[in-house]
Amino acid sequence: MTLRGDSTAAPPETEPVAAATPDPVVATAEPASDSLSTDELADRYASGVFKVEVEGCNMSGSGSAWVLDEHHLVTNWHVVSIDPTPELVSRDGRTTMTGTVIGGRTEPDIAVIEVDEPIRGAALDWADTDDLREGEEIVSLGYPAPAGDFSVTPSTILSFQMDGSTREAIRGDGALDHGNSGGPALTADGEVAGVATVMVREANQLQMVPLLFTTDALRSTVQDFIDDPQTVEESCDEEVAELPDEWGDDFEDWSASGPDAYGDDATLDALWDSCAAGDLEACDSLWWDSPIGSGYEAFAATCGGTSEASHGSCVSDAEWAAQEAAWEAERVQDEADRAADEAAEQAAEEQAQAEEEAAVAALLSVCEAGDMQACDDLYWQSASGSEAEATAADCGGHFADYWGSCVDREAEAGEIATLVGSCGAGDMQACDDLYWQSPSGSEAEAIAEDCGGRYPGEGGSCVWSEEEEE
């Protein structure tokens, strides 16, 4: 089984972390020691092993990488194949960088990540493969599943996988897991004996063993990538380590054999049953635990037949779907609230308009009945150019010959009537006042013109005419 990079189909829930600006401490090779204990190796070289976080092809995942020099890290290609710009996180979490994959391939399964800023961490050097011995203790550093925390895994070199006289890979007995991929296995003097890459099963054996590809298998390819960096695109095809064809008789590759269909493995069957019953965590566990390409994996990838392709992320996919459903419900509710507000606003406007029309109709009726205040109110409240406005301007037809507001016209008409009466009774001053105050061409003006019938044609000079007569 390839040590998966914990790839899942979870959409991003947070924005990518901005690259931290490292302190001016760059990767430097630690001085070698004759022999370091496991805890001493971890203390000295942990800063040179980074967690690799990737996101692409509707998946996310993680693996491990180690510092080769101040601008380059080494990892597996299958760890970064979906994301050519992975995030790199230090053991203490205080240093985060965005790297760029400048080369990668499946045979050997190796990739190089380049960063612009100098790396803060201990640089590691390759071990001389010829100096390694069966039975030698090595220590693997990385970030295995499920927690993805920094882990230290001691192991022993059981044997070497050969290609002619070349030691291509180390067979070890370490309990490595998903997420260890790309991490280094160190000798007692802190050099990289091998890179954790793939889990295989020895032919005719039940035990799974990790293969760690050696300096002789990887170093020249890594150097080629550094010397001739390339622009690398994401690959959404599931990438797995390819073993040389000549190794076929030595291993039963977990990715090509092993439990396949329901009934082949009791543990996987139990996860299958729980997954089929709707336990999404069991579906995810089944996907991670199943042989690559097996029927178990295919069933788990669909979350028990409820999804098209989740690839070990049934729980996170369900959470994301629930979040999207909540967002959609919120959007629908917002639209409904907005429509209700608009309807209420329109109803209020229509109600206000109806009340205004009723008020105008009432004023019109009262105005026509002779209420001059109503006529004035009607003039200001009626629509411009409307029939109601014309009626108000004419004071309901009562004082068409007068100017000003209807209330003023009514008062003026009263004064004119008083003057008409006084003028007709012989008050020549009233006749003169009537002449100047009455509307031009009105009956009142005609009465004033003749001084109430006493001095025809002497309008405006009635008092003078009366004095002359005397």
Order of alpha helices (4+ residues) and beta strands (2+ residues): beta-alpha-beta-beta-beta-alpha-beta-beta-beta-beta-beta-beta-beta-beta-beta-beta-beta-alpha-beta-alpha-alpha-alpha-alpha-alpha-alpha-alpha-alpha-alpha-alpha
